[in-house]
Amino acid sequence: MFNPEGTVASLTMYLPQLSGRKSSSFGYITICWIWLQKKLYSVKFDGMFSMKMKWIKFADSLNILEDMLGSKEMIPVYFNNQNLLLIRHDNNFYLVKNKCPHQGMKLDKAKCENGFIVCPWHHYGFDLKTGRGAGLYLDNFPFDFRDEGVYAGFEYFSWF
């Protein structure tokens, strides 16, 4: 039978013995110990184990975004090693994954209606701002319009 108090107590007693050693496994054991404490005792670690946003320059200006789309409502783009869709709807720009979360079909031929992108295959609608729809989420990436250009935000997991 698993005894959380015994496990943490054993690790707590064992860690000081390792602290004087120059071992590459010490860092791994420390991380495991921290993870175990977090899981068992719900210890709050500010800034640890969180999602963070990485901003990558997508275009030099808003005019370039408009030129990319021309008269089209959406175009497929390959950016940051991902197949995405650049969309202009109601004078706003959106960047979403070019893959329906329902069956994995491409959304190139989708339509935008009332703030939703509607999958051409099963007619599932996903909110362009949040990605939410049909109990699923379409990955979407926010834009940040800065003086030096247009940046797209990509979330990633960070240990620290």
N, C-alpha and C positions, 0 to 999 in steps of 0.2 A: 504494500500500500504506500502511496506517495505521501510524504509528510513535508509540506512546504517549509515549516519552521525549522525542521531538522536539516533540510537541504541548504537553506540560506545560512543557518548557523554553521554548518560544516564548511561552506565556501568562505564565510567570514573568518573562520579560524585559519583556513588554509591560505588565504590571500596574503596575510602579512609574511608568511614564510617565503612566498615567491617574490615579494617586493624587493628584496636585496639582490635577487638574481638578474642577470642580464639575459633574458630569454625572450625569444620572439613569440612564444606562446603566451607570455604574461598579458600582452595587450588583448589577445583573443579571449583569454579567461576573464579578464576584467570586463570586457564588453558583454560576455555571456552572463556574468554575475549581475551587471547593471540591468540587462534585459530580464533576468529572472526576478530581480527585485521589483522592477516596473510591473511585470506581469502579476506577481503574487501580491504585492502590497500597493499597487497603483500609485507608485511614487511619481510625482510630477517633475518632469525634466524640462525646464524652459528652453525652447529652441532645439531640443533634440527630437529625433524621430518625427519629422514634419515634412509637409509638402512645401516646396519653394518654387518660385517663378523665375525662369531664365528668359531674358528678353533678347531677341535676335533681330537684327535689322532686316526688314522685309523689302522695303523700297526707300528710295531717296526722298520722295515727297508724295503728297496726296495726289498731285497731278499725274504721277507715274502710275499710281493705282488705277486712276480713271482711264489712262491710256491703255493699260493692260487689258481692262475689260472692254473698252470701246463701247459698242452699243449692246453688248451681251449682259445678261443678268448674272451669269456665273461662268467661271472657267476653271478647268483643272490645273493645278500647279504642283510641282514637286519641290518641296522646301523642307529643310531640316531632316532629310532622309525619310520623308513621309509624303504620301499622295494626299493632297488637300484640295479643297474647293475654295476659291476666292469668290465671294458673293457680294453683290450690291443690291440691297433691298430697302426701299423707302429712304433713299439717300444715306444709308448707313452701310459700312463695310463689315463683313464677317469672314472668318476663316474657320472652316470645319474640316473634319476628316472626310475624305472621299470614299466612305465605306459605311453602309447602313449597319447599325449594331444588331439589327434583327437577323438578317441572313447573310450579311457580308457583301451584298451587291453594291456596285458603284453607284454614286449619286449624280453622275455627270448630267443625266437627263431629267433630274428632279425639277420640280417647280416650287417657287416660293409663293406662299399665300398667307396673308394676315400674320406675318412675322414667323411663319413656320416653313421649314423645308420639308417637302412631301416626297417620300420615296416613290419612284415610278413603278416599282415592282409590287409592293404590298400596300401602298398608299398610307404608310405610317408617317405621321407628322412629328417633327422635332423642332422645338423652339430655337430660333437662331441665337438668342442671347444666352440661354442656359444649357441647351442641348437636350433638355428633358422632353420625353414624349413616349407614349405607348409603354410605359413602365421600364423604358430603357434610356440610355444616355448616349447622345452623339457627341464625340469629342469635339470641343470647340476651343479656339485659341483667340484670346482678346488682342485687340490692337491698341497700341499706345502711340499717339501722334505727337512727335517731339519736333523741335526746331531742326535737328539734324537728320530727321527722317521718320519713317513709319516702322515701328517695331512690333513683332508678334511675340506673345508670351506663351511659353511652354512649361507646364508644370513637371516637376521631378521630385523624387523622394530623396530626402537628405537625412543621414544619420545624425548630423550635428548642425 
